[in-house]
Amino acid sequence: MIARLVARLTLALLFSGLAGAAWATGEYIQDIRFFSRSGMDPESNLRYFRGNLGILRPTFDDVRLYAAYRRLIGGTFTDAQAQQLLARCCDAPGAADDVAMTWSDTRKRVLRPLPPETYVAPRERPDDIRTLDVSCFPNAYRNAAATLVQRIKERGATDPWVREWTTGQDAVLANCVADSPLPPEVPKAPAWLKADRAYQIATTYFYRLDYARAAELYAAIGRDASSPWRKLARYLAARAAVHAAIVDKTPDSIAAADTAIAAITADPELTDYHADAPLASMLAFGTRPQQRAQELATSFLAADLPASLAVDLHDLKDLERTGKRYTDVGAWVYDINALNGEKGRENAEVKADVLRRWRDGRALPWLVAAMMFLAPDDPDAAEAIAASEAIDANSPAYYTLAWHRLRLRIEQAKADEARAELDRLLAARSLPEGVGNLLRYQRLKLARDIGEFATSAVRHGEFIMYLYDPSTKLSAMPLPLRPTKWDSYIATVVSWRTELFQKDPPYFDADATYGISSFMPLPMMAQVVLAPGLPANIKRDIGLAVWTRAVLLDDADTANTMADAIASFFPQYADNWKTFRSAAAGDAKKAEAALLLLRLPAARPYPAYGLGYIYRRDVIGRYGPRWWTKDDSAFANSDAKGEPLLCLDCALPLPLVAPPFITAAHKERAKADNDRLAKLPGAPAWLGSIVIPWAKAHPNDPRAPEALHLVVRATQYGDKDSDTSKAAYDLLRSRFPRSPWTAKTPMWF
């Protein structure tokens, strides 16, 4: 039955239900990640709990931040303890939707036809009470289904009293979210149903949050020696008293709850409920939150961790989520979480708390927090930077402090100092996951020439998001990839990318590609593509973007230079590249460029980071965008001021900054280039405006029918353009009615 609660009912399950699965699977577009934004490691999460914190981010979940605090004060975790924290909280089996469906399926065996469902507005409760109210957690539905199965087994699904039991249970569950009618009394029912109905009515009051009445009814059942629910009812009477005390918070109600808990502990018939003390913990949680938080923090930070580690941490997180800062560890996590908020580092109240706590004790966790919050001109910046320099390289805080120290030095215009430290750090033989890539972000801002820019822009992919790994059951797969038999779709994404199967696969991240598009005029972009040592896959993709931009901006010299650089990556179009390079500047060259662009749906005038277009550059894949659109821009995301955002879910200060070798004149030319591109139509319209007049003028060119077919295809898979598509379609059918390309183009839309 619904209230047949397990004896060891945890606060975490009582208060918050089930946690969602991390990194849930689903069909999203695959992409490279250069560092974990959540703190999760798709290969081995245990490294983090062993002290390999890397560069801490405010976006790490609370479990990882609490774990970081313990590591920063010298605490450790066994692998078993880490696994306990990483598991779904409280080992709660199943999912709420699944068990509710189990009850629904079971009741269908009895209620035929099913009664109509009606919507009832949920009851309103104050926030500070609602989270502590009793609720219908999965066990309610699970045990209701199990009890009904037993009643069916004993009496059959067609028994009218079993049907009455089922409609009564529906009435119980209806009170989970709103006050609904009670199950009716059944004076003529058999003894078993009378006993069950008394329990159902008591539980209905419990779910109605009428804890006083529920306690009275449960107590009466507990005194009934014939009731099969008498033991559980005595426990639930005490639990109702606890909930009443949490709501009332009066000395009398709290004393009554303490007495009820003591009675349970002293009752020899209720030994199943003596194994731990969830009711006492719940009462302290709801009525003495500061005391309970301090007890939990002391337990969590002790040398020997409690067996109830995951549950205790969940409860501590809930208590500290209010921002009351009952404990030092709770304040630390709350303050760092504030960096995810709208105010971020401008949150004066939180920043003041961080700096005060650091000044008071100079504790390492608060030095880390201070470095996260400090601005370059803050009075505490110099002292905090000096303190960070004294931290040993083996400290779990080392790389977090180094990253923010470098951030502050760069913002203080101490470029030479920052550059020297970055080069020393990056020269290390190995760096923890994500650290090298985030350090290279800082180094890119200090690049003195194209060569340094190209070197610092190269990042090493760590994992692919939304690529399911059956060994970990995460939708994230570490790199390099292992040879495997991919399904047909995933093969189109990864199997052709040889770099993904090699150690440290190289790609540009957003700071590089946005910087190229935003700050570099076209000839400088070409220099990046031609930089010595640029990995082949980057040269291909950035080169294609720069060539496309050169074509659109009518820069024949740069277009030829880029064609020379990237033609070997597309040997299937060798003749087209040769014809393009030899064509005279003007309409002829534009036409040859358009014939190539129509075959390259990955072509855009803005370099993409990571995997970019995820399929082969000449393949129309399942997902776009393909080619460029009329609304394309140099960067995908921007803030209210129009400034580009490099990472929407990192909560790190990652501004897009032009390196010092880029001058104001370069930026002006880059802006002029982007302004010109913004005035152009999307790819299908632009390509059609070139190819359709060319096909009319060159009806004997054997490439004309295919070109018109490709224009129609571009309007179907790229930026939609009905006028262009219809014009190309009509010309193809009128001028080339017998061409196989006409047969392959049955419609224009």
MOKA-V503454 format. One line per field, one symbol per residue. ss: DSSP state (H for helix, E for strand, - for the rest). phi: phi as a letter, one per 20 degrees, with the letter a starting at -180 (. if undefined). psi: psi as a letter, one per 40 degrees, with the letter a starting at -180 (. if undefined). A space follows every 50 residues. Layout:
BEGIN
ss=???
phi=???
psi=???
END
This chain:
BEGIN
ss=----------HHHHHH--------------EEE------------HHHH- -----------HHHHHHHHHHH------HHHHHHHH--HHH----HHHHH HHHHHHH-------------------HHHH-------HHHHHHHHHHHHH HHHHH----HHHHHHHHHHHHHHH----------------HHHHHHHHHH HHHHHHH---HHHHHHHHHHHHH------HHHHHHHHHHHHHHHHHHH-- HHHHHHHHHHHHHHHH-HHHHHH----HHHHHHHHHH-HHHHHHHHHHHH --------HHHHHHHHHHHH-------HHHHHHHHHHHHH---HHH-HHH HHHHHHHHHHH--HHHHHHHHHH-------HHHHHHHHH--------HHH HHHHHHHHHHH---HHHHHHHHHHHH--------HHHHHHHHHHH----H HHHHHHHEEE--EEEEEEE----EEEEE---------HHHHHHH---HHH H----EEE-HHHHHHHHHH--HHHHHHHH------HHHHHHHHHHHHHHH HH---HHHHHHHHHHHHHHHHHHHHHHHHHHH----HHHHHHHHHHH--- -------------------------------------E-----E------ -------------HHHHHHHHHHHHHHH----HHHHHHHHHHHHHHH--- ---HHHHHHHHHHHHHH----HHHHHHHHHHHHHH----HHHH------
phi=.geffffefeggffecmeeffflgfredffbfdeafednfdfdbffgffe oeemdfcfffffgfffffgfffenfccffffffffffggmlffmcgffff fffffffffdecffffececfffecggfegfdffbefgfgffffffffgf ffffcnfeffffffgffffgfgffefdbfcgffffcfeffgfffffffff ffffffffmeffffffffffffeefeefdfffffffffffffffffffle gffffffgfffffffeefedffdefbcfffffffgedcfffffffffgff effdfffegffffgffgffeffnflfcfffffffffgffeffflfeffff fffgffffffclfggffgffffefefdfgefffffffffefffeffegff ffffffgffffemdfffffffffffffffbcfgnfgffffgffffdgeaf ffffffffddfdadfmcfdffdmdebcfdffegbeefffggfedfeefff ddflgebeeffffffgfeddfgffgffffefgnfggffgffffffffgff ffeldffffffffffdgffcffdgfffffffefffoffffffffffffec fefbecgdemfmfedgfddeefdefdlddfdfbfbecbefenffdebfcd ldfcfecffffeefffffffffffffffeeffggfffffefffffffcfe ffefgfffgffggffeddffbffffffffffffeecfdfgfffecfbdd
psi=idegiidghidddddeaiiihifiiigihiihheiheeeihedhedddee egebhhieeiidddddddddddeeiiiiddddddddihhefhiaiddddd ddddddddedghiiiiiihhhiihiideddeeiiigiddddddddddddd ddddeieehdddddddddddddddedeihiiihiigdeiidddddddddd dddddddeegddddddddddddehdeheedddddddddddddddddddfi dddddddddddddddeheefddeedagddddddddddgdddddddddddd eidhiidfdddddddddddeeeedfdidddddddddddeeiddbeegddd ddddddddddefiddddddddddiideidedddddddddehieeieeddd dddddddddddefgdddddddddddeeidiiihdddddddddddeeheid dddddddhihhdihifhhhddefifhhiiiiihihiiddddedddegdde eihghhiiadddddddddehiddddddddehhehiddddddddddddddd ddefgddddddddddedeegdefddddddddeiiiaddddddddddddeg eehiehiiibdaheiieehhadiaiiaiieeiididiiadeehihdhdfd figgihhhidehidddddddddddddddeiiiddddddddddddddegde heedddddddddddddeahhgddddddddddddddfdeiddddegeie.
END
